[in-house]
């Protein structure tokens, strides 16, 4: 986790200049993580109505195939980034979003 935080003269340092965290730092990180989970939940859930509608109607004429492919690629890269950075809010939101996008993409390709 220390590698993700910039070194600041305001943060206490431990052995070899590594940043150490106080309880206050932990509280801030918990708040940031909570905000990340809320943001991820909202942006992921926002996609559900479109998937449900497309599934029920078996119709995706108004959804651009190129947009879905580009969006899926971007979400996949966010997922990779989240795994690489060990950022659970990013991993969770983008993992679920990718599944929803792939379902929508499958509907789009099946019911052209």
N, C-alpha and C positions, 0 to 999 in steps of 0.2 A: 504494500500500500504506500510505503514511503516514496517509491519511485514515481507515483502519480501526483504527489504533492510537491510544488516548487519549494526550494529551500528559501526560507525567509528569516531575516534577523529577528523577527517577532516570535518565531516558534522556538521553543527550547530544543537544543540538540544533545544527542547522546554520544556514544562511542563512534569514532570516525566521522563525526559531523552529521550523523543520521538524525532525522527529525523524530522527536519523541512526542507523544500525544498525551495531553492532559484530559481530565474528565470533560472539560469544556469543549475541547477539540472533538471528542467522541460524540458529544451531544450535537454539535454542528454537523458532523458527518451523518449521524442518524437522521437529522432533519433533512439534509440533502438527499439521502437515500429514500426517505419517505416521499419527498417531492417527486423524485424520479419514478417511484412506483405509481404514484397518483397520475402523473403525466402519461406514463406508459399504459396504464389501465384505460384512461380516457381515450387516447388515440387508437388503442386496439379495439375497444368496445365500439367506437364510432364506425368501424368498418363492418360490424356484425349485421346491421340492418340491410346493407347492400348485398351481402352474401345470402342472407335469408330470403330477400326479395328475389334475387336471381335464381336461387334454388327452387323456390315455389313456382315462379313463372316460367322457369326454364328459358329465360330470355336475357341476353346481355348486349343487345344491339347498340345501346347507347353508351357502352363502356369500350373505350379504346384498347385494342389489344397491345399496341406499343406502350401505352401508359402502364398497363398491368405488368408487362415484361420488365420495363425500366424500374417500376416501383418494387417489384419482386427482387431485382438485382440490388437495388439500394438497401432494402430491408435486410437482405442476406448479408451484405457488407456491414451493416450496423450490428447484426448478430455476431459476425466474426469479430468486429471491434469489441463488442461487449464481452465475449469470451476471452479475448486477448487481454482486455483491461480488468477482467474479473469484476464486471459491473452487473450485478444481479438485476437491477431494474431494466437495463438495456437488453440483457439476455432474455428475460421473461417477456417483455413487451414485443420485441422483435421476433422471438421464436413463435409466439402465438400469432402475430401479424403475418408472418411468412406462411403459416399453415392456412390462414384465412385467404390470403392472396392466391395461394396455389389452388385452393378449392374454387375460388372465383375464376381463375384462369382455366381450370379444368372444365367448368361449366361453359365458359366462353368458347373453348375449343370444341366441346361436344355438341353444343346447340347452336352452331353458326347459322 
